[in-house]
């Protein structure tokens, strides 16, 4: 939930999600259906996540086995 709710704070970011999760990010109704929450009053942290996630387009759907190259990290 922290990932989906936080999307609304980054309106210009691309949203990438697994193909199975993408529908839940596209609309509040789908999110409620996926999570089982009947309404926004049932979300656990109203202070930080008030109103639930805003529906967002998913820019890229990821598939199982796909490798994402984020470059070399600093360890």
Order of alpha helices (4+ residues) and beta strands (2+ residues): alpha-beta-alpha-alpha-beta
